[in-house]
Amino acid sequence: MAIEVIHEPAAHRYVVLVDGAEAGEASYVMRADELMITHTFIDPNHRNEGLGAVLVHRAIDDIIATSTQRITSGCWFVTAWLGAHPGYVDAARSGGIDAELGNTCRIVTPDR
């Protein structure tokens, strides 16, 4: 299984691909000096494969490497990942949890 994370800046998202097919995304918005990850989604057919963690980790690595933006979470999964990796984003770059959105999420279940 080949896993790749690509940035689609025009769509304001990072996409995780499994063997070349889209399996999930992390969407974000830009505000002043801040990039806020607003939501993550992994296709139900790929849940419990660790793709969410790979997606968030690589997206944050890319943001740190390519910008000076502060990183803020408006997504429960991103907040949980950051909580499990304290200090990964240094205090100067961490925008914490967005006060307006908090830890919002969207749960999508497959049609059965």
N, C-alpha and C positions, 0 to 999 in steps of 0.2 A: 504494500500500500504506500503510494507516494503522496506525501502531504506537502502542500505549498500554501503560503499566505501571500496574497498580493494586495497592494494598495490601489484603490480606485479613487483618486482625489476628486475627480469631477462629480462622483456620486457620494462623496463623503463617507466612504466605508472601506473596511478591510474585508477581504473574502478568503475563506479557507477552501482549498480545492483538494479533493481526494481523487487521485488518479485522473486529474484534469477536469473533474466535474465539481461544480459548486456544492459545498456541503454545509456552509454557514457563513455568517457575516457579523461584523461589529460596525455599527453605524456611529457617527460622531457629528458634532456641530462645533464650529469655531466661534469663539466670543473673545474679542480683544486679545489678551495674551494667554488665552486658555483654549484647550481642546478638550471637549467633554464627550466621553463615550456614553452614548445615550441608551444603547440597546445591543444585545447580542442574541444570536439565534443559531442553533444547530439543527439541521434537518433531523427529524425523528428517526430516520433510518440510520443515522450516524451517532446517536446519543450513546453515552457511556463508553466512548472510544478515546476520551481525553482531548477531543478536538477543540472544545471551548477553551481549555487552558492553553493549548498551543496557539490558538487564535489571539487570545488576549496578551499572552507573553510576547509574541512576535509583533503585534500591533504596538504595544508599549515600547518595545525595543526600537521599532522604526521611528516612532514619535520622538523618543529621546535622541536618536542618532541624526534626525533630519530637521529638527526644529528647536526652538527655544520655548515653545508653548508649555504652560503648566498643564498637567494631566488631571482631569476631574472625572469622577464617576457619577453617572446618573442611572446606573444599571446595577442591579443586585449582584450579578455574577462577577462583574469587574470589581465591585467593592469586596466581595468574598475572596477573589483571587489576590487583590492587594493586601487584604487582611492576613492571608496565608503566607505572604511574602513581605513581611514588614521591612521597611527600608529599601525595597527594590527601587522605588522612585524616591530620590532624595527629597528632603523637606522643602527645598527651594523650588522644586518642580512639581510637588504634589499640591493639587488644588482641593484634595479631599473629596467629600461627597457633596454634590450640588444641593444647595439649600432649597431651591425651588422644586426640583424633581425628586430629590431624595433617592431612594433605591427603587425606582420604578422598574417594571418588567412587563414583558408580553409573553404569555404562555400560549403556545400553539400546539395542538394535539393533532395527530394524523386522523384522517377519516377512516373509520373502521366499520 
